[in-house]
Amino acid sequence: MRNSSRLCLWNVYFYGDEQVQSELVNIEYGRVMFITLSTAGGIGEEQDLEIFNGLYYIECFLRELYEGRNEWQPSFQPLPLLARITEEQIEEEGANEEIDAQMNNYNGYNYYIKKWANYVKAASLNHFIRRS
């Protein structure tokens, strides 16, 4: 059920325009994605594919909020305010600790989980670079 819900939200994000991205931030999409992959405290999903998918979805969402979308329709301009709001939401869920924990994941999808954990960390840290 959780995987289907996450995939449904992903499709809303993927095919959504600027207004949809704003609505996703309002319903705390970033926070929801982090909750679904929370495993650092020993609770939540511990299935590697689910963790990988969650990290992938979060990275894509943050990156497109910061950079905008031009590759396909609907395209939209960068939405840095929405990106910052999303980062605040996911930070409240312990995002840094969770990402660090996933960077030390030694299960079957080890390489891919570490790779996307690094991408998520880079996407969330890049806003500090852009603000400088």
C-alpha positions as CSV (number, residue, x, y, z in Angstrom):
1,M,0.0,0.0,0.0
2,R,2.8,2.4,0.9
3,N,4.6,1.8,-2.3
4,S,1.5,2.4,-4.3
5,S,0.8,5.7,-2.5
6,R,4.4,6.8,-3.0
7,L,4.2,5.9,-6.7
8,C,0.9,7.8,-7.1
9,L,2.4,11.0,-5.5
10,W,5.5,10.5,-7.8
11,N,3.2,10.6,-10.8
12,V,1.4,13.7,-9.6
13,Y,4.8,15.4,-9.2
14,F,6.2,14.0,-12.5
15,Y,3.4,15.2,-14.6
16,G,2.6,18.3,-12.6
17,D,3.1,22.0,-13.5
18,E,4.3,24.8,-11.2
19,Q,0.9,24.9,-9.4
20,V,1.1,21.2,-8.7
21,Q,4.6,21.5,-7.3
22,S,3.3,24.2,-5.0
23,E,0.5,22.0,-3.8
24,L,2.9,19.1,-3.2
25,V,5.0,21.4,-1.0
26,N,1.8,22.5,0.9
27,I,0.9,18.9,1.6
28,E,4.5,18.3,2.7
29,Y,5.5,15.8,-0.1
30,G,9.2,16.0,1.0
31,R,8.3,15.1,4.6
32,V,6.1,12.2,3.5
33,M,8.8,10.8,1.3
34,F,11.3,10.9,4.2
35,I,8.9,9.3,6.6
36,T,8.4,6.4,4.2
37,L,12.1,5.6,4.2
38,S,13.0,6.3,7.8
39,T,15.0,3.4,9.1
40,A,17.8,5.0,11.1
41,G,16.0,4.4,14.4
42,G,15.2,0.8,13.6
43,I,11.6,1.6,12.6
44,G,9.9,2.0,9.2
45,E,10.7,0.3,6.0
46,E,14.0,-1.5,5.7
47,Q,13.6,-2.9,2.2
48,D,16.4,-1.7,0.0
49,L,14.3,-1.0,-3.1
50,E,11.9,1.1,-1.1
51,I,14.8,3.1,0.4
52,F,16.3,3.6,-3.1
53,N,13.0,4.7,-4.6
54,G,12.4,7.2,-1.8
55,L,15.8,8.7,-2.1
56,Y,15.4,9.0,-5.9
57,Y,12.0,10.7,-5.6
58,I,13.3,13.2,-3.1
59,E,16.4,14.1,-5.1
60,C,14.4,14.6,-8.3
61,F,11.8,16.8,-6.5
62,L,14.4,19.0,-4.8
63,R,16.6,19.3,-7.9
64,E,13.7,20.4,-10.1
65,L,12.4,22.9,-7.5
66,Y,15.9,24.5,-7.5
67,E,16.7,24.2,-11.2
68,G,13.2,24.2,-12.8
69,R,12.1,21.7,-15.5
70,N,12.8,22.2,-19.2
71,E,13.2,18.7,-20.5
72,W,9.5,17.8,-20.9
73,Q,6.1,19.3,-20.4
74,P,4.9,20.8,-18.3
75,S,8.0,22.8,-17.8
76,F,8.4,25.4,-15.1
77,Q,11.0,28.0,-13.8
78,P,13.1,27.4,-10.7
79,L,11.1,27.5,-7.5
80,P,13.7,28.1,-4.8
81,L,11.3,29.3,-2.1
82,L,9.4,26.0,-2.4
83,A,12.7,24.1,-2.3
84,R,13.6,25.8,0.9
85,I,10.2,25.1,2.5
86,T,10.6,21.4,1.5
87,E,14.1,21.3,3.0
88,E,12.8,22.7,6.3
89,Q,10.0,20.1,6.3
90,I,12.3,17.2,5.7
91,E,14.9,18.5,8.2
92,E,12.2,18.4,10.8
93,E,12.0,14.6,10.1
94,G,15.7,14.2,10.8
95,A,16.8,14.2,7.2
96,N,20.5,14.6,7.7
97,E,20.7,11.7,10.2
98,E,18.7,9.5,7.9
99,I,20.8,10.3,4.8
100,D,24.0,9.7,6.8
101,A,22.5,6.3,7.9
102,Q,21.7,5.4,4.3
103,M,25.2,6.3,3.2
104,N,26.3,3.4,5.5
105,N,23.7,1.0,4.1
106,Y,25.4,-2.4,3.4
107,N,22.5,-4.4,2.0
108,G,21.7,-5.6,-1.5
109,Y,21.2,-2.2,-3.1
110,N,24.2,-0.8,-1.3
111,Y,25.8,1.0,-4.2
112,Y,22.6,2.6,-5.4
113,I,21.4,3.6,-2.0
114,K,24.7,5.3,-1.2
115,K,24.7,7.0,-4.6
116,W,21.2,8.4,-4.2
117,A,21.8,9.3,-0.6
118,N,24.8,11.4,-1.8
119,Y,22.6,13.0,-4.5
120,V,19.9,13.9,-1.9
121,K,22.6,15.4,0.3
122,A,24.1,17.4,-2.6
123,A,20.6,18.6,-3.7
124,S,19.9,19.9,-0.2
125,L,23.3,21.4,0.4
126,N,23.5,23.1,-2.9
127,H,21.0,25.7,-1.8
128,F,23.7,27.1,0.6
129,I,26.1,27.4,-2.4
130,R,23.4,29.1,-4.5
131,R,22.6,31.6,-1.8
132,S,26.3,32.7,-1.5
